[in-house]
Structure formats: C-alpha cells, structure tokens
C-alpha cells in the first residue's frame, strides 16, 4: 500500500513539475517577445526627429525608373533596376553655429518580399542648387538619385543646411565642417529610421557618392569619418566622387586664367557663404567690379535660378567682371587685403591622406565649370600619401560638367554593387 501511494505521489509531483516547466517556458517566451518589442519601442533616436512618406508624381516602380534612367541617358543602368522604391522624407538634428538645428533629407528604400534580404546604405551628396524649392526633400522629382534605390541600395540624400527644414538659413556653400555635419548625421538618422520603421533590412556596408559640390562633400565626409575619432561609429566601404571643387584657391586661380567663365554665380555663392560663416573680411567690390558688386548682396535669395543669377552678373568676360586685384594671380597670393580670404580658402580645402578605402575619382576632360585639374591634384595627393591602387582616377574623354554624369553614375553603381556581394 505504501508503495502504491508513493508511486501516485511521485506521478503527481512529476505532472506538477512538467506543468510548471511549461508555464515557465511560456512565460519566458512572453517576456522575451515583450522585451524584443520593448527594444524597438524604447529606442530613443539621437538624430532622427520625424519621418513621412514622400509620394513622387510618377510612381517609383521599377518600370518607371527604367524609363527615367533612359531619359536621363543612363541606358546601361536600366539593367541594374530591379526593385520598386519607397521614398521617405526625414528630419533630423545636426550641429550648426554652436547649436543643434533641425535639418532634412530623403531616404529611398527598395521594396522587397524576400524576408532576409539586406541592403547597403549609399549616401549621395548632391550638386549645387540655388532655389530652395529644388531641395531633395521639397521636390523629390528633381532628385533622380533617389531612384538608385531600385538597384538594391538604401539611398540617403541630405538637403544640406539652408534647404528643406533649415531653409531660413543661408546655405553654407563649400563650408567643409557644416557640410560634413549634415552628411554624417543624415547617415546616422537614416540608420535610426531603418531601425524604427523597418521599411527594409540593411547590412553593415556604407558607400559614399557625390558629384560637383557633392564630390567635395563626399571626400570631406570620408575624411571626417576616417580621421576623426568622434565618427568612429561609421565605416566607409567605398567612395566615388565626380568633378568636385577640392581646393578653392586653385579653383579661383583657374577661373581668373580664363577669358570667360560661364558660372560667376558660383563665385557669388561662395563669397556670400564665407562672409556669413567664416572670419573672412573683404568687401564685395574687392571681388567684383563695382557695377556687379552692388548686385551681389541678396542676389542669392533662394528664389532665383542659377541662370537668373548669372544673367544679373552680366558679362562672362573675367576681366570685365572681377576686381583687378582679386583677379591678378601674381599679387593676390601676397596682397594683405586678401589674407582673411586666403585663410578661409585654406581652412576649407579638401586634401588627400593615406587611406585603405577603395576610391574612384571622375571628371570630364572638357569641363568648363569645374576644371579636371581639381581632381588631378587631389588624386596626386592621395597617391603621394601612399594609397596606391586603392585610389583610381577616371577621366571621361570629351565630356563636360553635365555630360560626364551618366558614365560616372553608371560606373559607380555597378562598382558599389560588385562590392556588396
């Protein structure tokens, strides 16, 4: 009888134990699931402030994007188009004038049904824009680079300070530090956006690409990531830059050696930017002849187009447009009146350094807006620093500033995709 009681007691004990184990297991699963949800819900972004879906006039389907690329002249890129795209406008924080400021940009993500598919991030730095309405987050249709997400990348495009959410500010044109702040924090905000909203999954690869003003912004951002420990949270896998202004001093010298220059708007933009955001102390008539100097203040107002600004500045003849002392390449480098200007130029120079990051530099051999010498000299600096075959320079024969874009774009995207495999 005792044996029978012990048997049943043991069986009941085992049943209770099994029941308790199941209860513990279920509770653990609930707690784990809850914690996993809480991890997302409790995540407080450092940079990202808000986001919204941006709907372009033409639906961003793969077929439509192929049409856009063909119209743009990048026919070969059509074969790389595989995904429909969703575009988002984000606002985020960055540092400006010693304080935090709200800025904006767009994030374009591929749409995929594959559960475990992951994409790299490509940070694209756009070229010079004058009108506030041309900012990527204001008029996404004007920024076709967002559609590159269709090739299988998350594309992040910062408006830059002075556009989009920060449009009340004057754009700090060619200001290295403020450009870098906006670009790097855009990348960080993009990662936070992906974590919170989960429009797709990302891998650990980061590519940088920019053209014209964006070419300089791209190399400056790469420099800040690799040579400033404060940016150790970011790692670049490859970089492509096209036709950037890397050395403002030599850019000025080149312009003054031309009989005519088609884009005096660039000089006016630079002058206004540096008078606003650097210690440069020169008067307008120290750069432009008096009849044009009087027109420059307020000329770049965010409403006028580049062509309207160039028309206001009148003659393309360099000798008739610029102050004689400013234009003189013999006296300008030593004239004490321009010391603060030379210092501002030097402080915003983008130089080469020893890097192991693969990099490609492009330029058009017939570019009359930004000379190929800018790219050649930067390439020489990188090679002199010891980068070797990691740094490649590609001249695009017969191409000007605009016609060099399609080949630069195609070769960059195909290269980035090959590095993502």
VMD Tcl script that draws the C-alpha trace (Angstrom):
set ca {
  {0.00 0.00 0.00}
  {2.83 2.36 0.82}
  {4.44 1.55 -2.49}
  {1.20 2.40 -4.33}
  {0.88 5.77 -2.52}
  {4.50 6.64 -3.26}
  {4.02 5.83 -6.91}
  {0.99 8.13 -7.25}
  {2.65 10.86 -5.22}
  {5.70 10.66 -7.46}
  {3.49 10.75 -10.56}
  {1.62 13.83 -9.31}
  {4.90 15.51 -8.46}
  {6.18 14.83 -11.99}
  {2.94 16.17 -13.50}
  {3.18 19.34 -11.45}
  {6.85 19.70 -12.39}
  {6.13 19.30 -16.10}
  {3.25 21.77 -15.83}
  {5.46 24.27 -14.05}
  {8.21 23.87 -16.63}
  {5.74 24.54 -19.42}
  {4.45 27.59 -17.56}
  {7.98 28.88 -17.07}
  {8.79 28.27 -20.73}
  {5.64 30.07 -21.92}
  {6.27 32.93 -19.52}
  {9.86 33.19 -20.75}
  {8.68 33.35 -24.35}
  {6.20 36.09 -23.47}
  {8.84 38.05 -21.61}
  {11.35 37.59 -24.47}
  {8.82 38.72 -27.07}
  {7.84 41.64 -24.89}
  {11.46 42.64 -24.37}
  {12.11 42.37 -28.09}
  {9.19 44.69 -28.77}
  {10.27 46.98 -25.98}
  {13.73 47.19 -27.51}
  {12.19 48.87 -30.55}
  {9.54 50.80 -28.61}
  {12.02 52.01 -26.02}
  {14.66 53.02 -28.57}
  {15.21 56.75 -28.38}
  {16.87 58.10 -31.53}
  {19.73 60.53 -31.11}
  {19.45 62.18 -34.52}
  {16.13 61.26 -36.15}
  {13.22 63.57 -35.28}
  {10.44 62.67 -37.70}
  {9.67 60.94 -40.99}
  {6.92 60.81 -43.56}
  {6.27 59.05 -46.84}
  {7.04 61.21 -49.87}
  {4.96 60.36 -52.92}
  {6.54 61.38 -56.24}
  {4.27 62.43 -59.10}
  {5.38 59.37 -61.09}
  {5.04 56.14 -59.05}
  {8.51 54.81 -58.26}
  {8.07 51.39 -59.83}
  {10.98 49.55 -61.39}
  {9.49 50.03 -64.86}
  {9.03 53.77 -64.38}
  {12.54 54.12 -63.00}
  {13.96 52.38 -66.06}
  {12.19 54.99 -68.20}
  {13.63 57.80 -66.06}
  {17.16 56.43 -66.36}
  {16.81 56.01 -70.11}
  {15.54 59.59 -70.43}
  {18.48 60.77 -68.35}
  {20.86 58.99 -70.71}
  {21.98 56.19 -68.40}
  {20.59 53.42 -70.57}
  {23.11 50.86 -69.36}
  {21.89 51.38 -65.80}
  {18.42 50.14 -66.71}
  {19.70 46.56 -66.46}
  {20.53 47.16 -62.79}
  {16.98 48.30 -61.93}
  {15.19 45.53 -60.01}
  {13.04 46.99 -57.22}
  {10.12 49.30 -56.74}
  {11.10 52.14 -54.43}
  {9.54 53.89 -51.45}
  {10.71 57.41 -50.66}
  {10.63 58.95 -47.20}
  {11.33 62.48 -46.02}
  {13.14 62.62 -42.70}
  {14.01 65.44 -40.36}
  {16.99 65.12 -38.06}
  {19.37 67.09 -35.87}
  {22.86 68.31 -36.62}
  {25.27 70.91 -35.26}
  {25.29 74.40 -36.74}
  {26.71 77.64 -35.39}
  {27.36 76.09 -31.98}
  {23.86 74.67 -31.51}
  {21.58 71.87 -32.65}
  {19.49 72.61 -35.72}
  {16.68 70.72 -37.45}
  {17.58 69.68 -40.99}
  {16.13 67.29 -43.53}
  {16.74 64.86 -46.36}
  {15.25 61.89 -48.13}
  {15.70 58.17 -47.69}
  {14.76 55.90 -50.58}
  {14.38 52.19 -49.84}
  {13.95 49.18 -52.13}
  {10.71 47.25 -51.74}
  {11.34 43.52 -51.39}
  {9.33 40.43 -50.50}
  {12.40 38.44 -49.51}
  {12.38 38.10 -45.75}
  {16.14 38.06 -45.17}
  {17.31 40.37 -47.95}
  {19.61 43.12 -46.69}
  {20.80 46.24 -48.48}
  {23.79 48.58 -48.14}
  {23.40 52.30 -47.50}
  {24.61 54.72 -50.16}
  {24.93 58.32 -49.01}
  {24.58 60.53 -52.06}
  {25.77 64.14 -51.89}
  {24.02 66.33 -54.44}
  {25.45 69.15 -56.52}
  {24.97 72.91 -56.28}
  {21.38 74.16 -56.07}
  {20.26 77.77 -55.72}
  {16.47 77.59 -55.36}
  {15.01 76.44 -52.03}
  {12.31 74.61 -53.96}
  {14.94 72.37 -55.58}
  {15.94 70.76 -52.28}
  {15.61 66.94 -52.49}
  {13.05 66.75 -49.66}
  {10.96 69.54 -51.21}
  {10.89 68.30 -54.79}
  {11.88 64.65 -54.91}
  {11.20 64.55 -58.65}
  {14.17 66.87 -59.15}
  {16.47 64.44 -57.36}
  {16.54 61.38 -59.59}
  {19.33 59.88 -57.50}
  {16.69 58.68 -55.02}
  {15.63 56.20 -57.68}
  {19.01 54.48 -57.42}
  {17.45 52.58 -54.52}
  {15.91 50.47 -57.29}
  {19.35 48.94 -57.90}
  {19.29 47.42 -54.41}
  {20.56 50.10 -52.04}
  {19.13 52.34 -49.37}
  {19.84 55.83 -50.72}
  {20.25 58.69 -48.21}
  {20.36 62.27 -49.53}
  {20.85 65.22 -47.20}
  {19.30 68.53 -48.25}
  {22.29 70.32 -46.66}
  {21.86 73.18 -44.20}
  {19.90 76.03 -45.72}
  {17.41 73.83 -47.56}
  {14.30 71.88 -46.58}
  {13.67 72.03 -42.84}
  {16.50 74.55 -42.37}
  {15.56 76.79 -45.33}
  {15.50 80.01 -43.24}
  {19.31 79.73 -43.03}
  {21.62 80.83 -45.82}
  {23.28 77.74 -47.26}
  {26.94 77.47 -46.10}
  {28.18 76.78 -49.61}
  {31.51 74.91 -49.75}
  {31.84 75.18 -45.97}
  {33.55 71.92 -45.13}
  {32.53 71.49 -41.50}
  {28.83 72.31 -41.89}
  {28.61 70.11 -44.96}
  {30.19 67.19 -43.10}
  {27.84 67.67 -40.14}
  {24.76 67.47 -42.34}
  {26.02 64.44 -44.30}
  {27.25 62.30 -41.41}
  {24.23 62.97 -39.23}
  {22.00 62.15 -42.20}
  {23.63 58.72 -42.36}
  {23.10 58.23 -38.63}
  {19.49 59.38 -38.84}
  {18.93 57.00 -41.77}
  {20.13 54.06 -39.68}
  {17.81 55.10 -36.86}
  {14.93 55.44 -39.31}
  {15.53 51.93 -40.64}
  {15.67 50.55 -37.09}
  {12.41 52.20 -36.06}
  {10.25 51.96 -39.18}
  {11.77 48.78 -40.68}
  {11.00 49.58 -44.36}
  {13.71 47.05 -45.23}
  {16.79 45.49 -43.71}
  {20.31 46.84 -44.03}
  {23.72 45.23 -43.87}
  {26.88 46.82 -42.49}
  {28.09 48.34 -45.77}
  {28.25 52.09 -46.39}
  {29.08 53.73 -49.71}
  {29.63 57.44 -50.36}
  {28.95 59.07 -53.72}
  {28.71 62.69 -54.85}
  {29.13 64.87 -57.88}
  {30.15 68.54 -58.32}
  {29.55 70.23 -54.94}
  {28.67 66.73 -53.79}
  {32.06 65.44 -54.93}
  {33.81 67.70 -52.44}
  {31.21 66.89 -49.78}
  {31.85 63.18 -50.31}
  {35.62 63.34 -49.84}
  {35.23 65.71 -46.88}
  {32.78 63.27 -45.25}
  {35.16 60.36 -45.85}
  {38.00 62.38 -44.31}
  {35.90 63.17 -41.22}
  {34.96 59.51 -40.76}
  {38.47 58.16 -41.10}
  {40.46 60.88 -39.37}
  {38.19 61.98 -36.53}
  {37.62 59.54 -33.67}
  {34.29 61.23 -32.91}
  {32.97 59.50 -36.05}
  {34.22 56.01 -35.22}
  {30.62 54.74 -35.30}
  {30.76 54.96 -39.11}
  {32.86 52.91 -41.50}
  {33.07 53.51 -45.24}
  {33.45 50.58 -47.64}
  {33.99 52.53 -50.86}
  {33.83 56.09 -52.21}
  {33.10 57.65 -55.58}
  {33.40 61.37 -56.28}
  {32.99 63.30 -59.51}
  {34.14 66.76 -60.59}
  {34.32 68.38 -57.17}
  {35.89 71.64 -56.05}
  {38.51 70.37 -53.63}
  {40.88 73.33 -53.46}
  {39.17 76.73 -53.62}
  {42.45 78.64 -54.01}
  {43.45 76.82 -57.17}
  {39.84 76.96 -58.38}
  {39.95 80.77 -58.12}
  {43.27 80.84 -59.93}
  {41.91 78.69 -62.76}
  {38.84 80.92 -63.19}
  {41.00 84.03 -63.39}
  {43.10 82.42 -66.11}
  {40.02 82.02 -68.31}
  {38.97 84.65 -70.78}
  {35.35 83.93 -69.97}
  {33.68 81.96 -67.17}
  {30.12 80.77 -67.58}
  {29.27 80.40 -63.87}
  {30.05 83.61 -61.93}
  {27.12 82.55 -59.73}
  {29.50 80.04 -58.10}
  {31.83 82.85 -57.03}
  {28.96 84.99 -55.71}
  {27.60 81.99 -53.79}
  {30.99 81.28 -52.28}
  {31.53 84.93 -51.35}
  {28.18 85.22 -49.55}
  {28.72 81.90 -47.76}
  {32.20 82.73 -46.49}
  {31.26 86.26 -45.46}
  {28.47 84.70 -43.39}
  {30.19 81.69 -41.86}
  {33.94 82.35 -41.70}
  {36.23 85.08 -40.41}
  {36.77 86.29 -43.94}
  {36.71 90.08 -44.07}
  {36.53 91.51 -47.57}
  {34.10 93.85 -49.26}
  {32.06 92.89 -52.31}
  {33.94 95.33 -54.51}
  {37.20 93.60 -53.57}
  {35.94 90.59 -55.55}
  {33.63 92.00 -58.23}
  {33.90 95.24 -60.17}
  {31.72 97.92 -58.62}
  {28.78 97.67 -61.04}
  {28.44 93.96 -60.23}
  {29.47 94.16 -56.57}
  {26.37 96.26 -55.86}
  {24.18 93.47 -57.20}
  {25.63 90.59 -55.20}
  {24.15 91.24 -51.71}
  {20.79 89.47 -51.63}
  {21.16 88.14 -55.16}
  {21.20 84.53 -54.00}
  {17.85 84.58 -52.26}
  {16.65 81.01 -52.69}
  {14.13 82.09 -55.31}
  {16.24 82.91 -58.35}
  {17.56 80.20 -60.63}
  {21.23 79.81 -61.41}
  {20.65 81.21 -64.90}
  {18.90 84.28 -63.50}
  {21.82 84.92 -61.17}
  {24.37 84.56 -63.95}
  {22.34 86.93 -66.11}
  {22.31 89.53 -63.32}
  {26.09 89.33 -63.12}
  {26.23 90.13 -66.80}
  {29.46 89.68 -68.73}
  {31.15 86.31 -68.77}
  {34.39 88.12 -69.56}
  {36.59 87.60 -66.49}
  {38.48 90.86 -66.93}
  {35.27 92.85 -67.00}
  {33.60 91.08 -64.09}
  {36.16 90.75 -61.31}
  {38.19 93.25 -59.30}
  {41.67 93.62 -60.82}
  {43.50 92.80 -57.56}
  {41.33 89.74 -56.94}
  {41.86 88.53 -60.49}
  {45.63 89.01 -60.50}
  {47.25 85.63 -59.90}
  {50.61 87.21 -59.14}
  {49.57 89.74 -56.50}
  {46.53 88.01 -54.96}
  {48.57 85.34 -53.10}
  {50.54 88.01 -51.21}
  {48.19 91.00 -51.05}
  {47.49 91.57 -47.31}
  {43.97 92.81 -48.06}
  {43.03 89.27 -49.08}
  {44.73 87.46 -46.19}
  {41.46 86.52 -44.47}
  {40.08 85.22 -47.76}
  {43.13 83.07 -48.40}
  {42.84 81.66 -44.87}
  {39.16 80.84 -45.37}
  {40.01 79.09 -48.63}
  {42.80 77.09 -46.97}
  {40.61 76.11 -44.00}
  {38.05 74.62 -46.37}
  {40.49 72.81 -48.63}
  {39.84 69.09 -49.10}
  {43.15 67.22 -49.15}
  {44.30 63.66 -49.72}
  {45.59 61.34 -46.98}
  {46.71 57.75 -46.54}
  {43.58 55.60 -46.73}
  {42.86 51.96 -47.43}
  {39.31 52.64 -48.54}
  {38.72 51.94 -52.25}
  {38.04 55.21 -54.07}
  {37.27 56.33 -57.60}
  {37.61 59.91 -58.80}
  {35.88 61.03 -62.02}
  {35.98 64.18 -64.13}
  {35.13 65.34 -67.65}
  {38.10 66.35 -69.77}
  {36.11 69.21 -71.36}
  {34.59 70.57 -68.15}
  {34.48 74.39 -68.32}
  {32.71 74.84 -64.96}
  {34.92 72.80 -62.60}
  {38.32 72.02 -64.15}
  {39.71 68.50 -64.26}
  {42.82 69.83 -62.55}
  {40.87 69.82 -59.28}
  {40.52 66.05 -59.49}
  {44.04 65.50 -60.82}
  {45.62 67.36 -57.92}
  {43.52 65.53 -55.32}
  {44.41 62.21 -56.94}
  {48.10 63.16 -56.80}
  {47.79 63.99 -53.09}
  {46.24 60.61 -52.32}
  {48.89 58.77 -54.33}
  {51.68 60.79 -52.70}
  {50.26 59.80 -49.32}
  {50.69 56.14 -50.29}
  {47.19 54.98 -51.25}
  {48.45 53.11 -54.31}
  {45.94 51.24 -56.47}
  {43.15 51.76 -53.92}
  {42.64 55.18 -55.48}
  {41.66 55.25 -59.16}
  {41.16 58.31 -61.36}
  {38.90 58.09 -64.41}
  {38.92 60.94 -66.94}
  {35.81 60.89 -69.14}
  {37.06 61.90 -72.55}
  {35.18 64.69 -74.35}
  {32.68 65.16 -71.52}
  {31.80 68.46 -69.88}
  {30.40 69.01 -66.37}
  {26.96 67.69 -67.30}
  {27.72 65.03 -69.90}
  {30.22 63.34 -67.56}
  {27.43 62.50 -65.11}
  {25.88 59.42 -66.83}
  {29.16 57.48 -67.10}
  {30.17 58.49 -63.58}
  {26.81 57.34 -62.27}
  {26.80 54.03 -64.12}
  {30.35 53.04 -63.25}
  {29.80 53.99 -59.61}
  {26.62 51.97 -59.14}
  {27.96 48.86 -60.87}
  {31.14 49.10 -58.77}
  {29.26 49.52 -55.50}
  {27.01 46.58 -56.29}
  {30.03 44.37 -57.03}
  {31.47 45.26 -53.62}
  {28.22 44.38 -51.88}
  {28.31 40.73 -52.95}
}
mol new
graphics top color blue
foreach p $ca { graphics top sphere $p radius 0.5 }
foreach p [lrange $ca 0 end-1] q [lrange $ca 1 end] { graphics top cylinder $p $q radius 0.2 }
display resetview
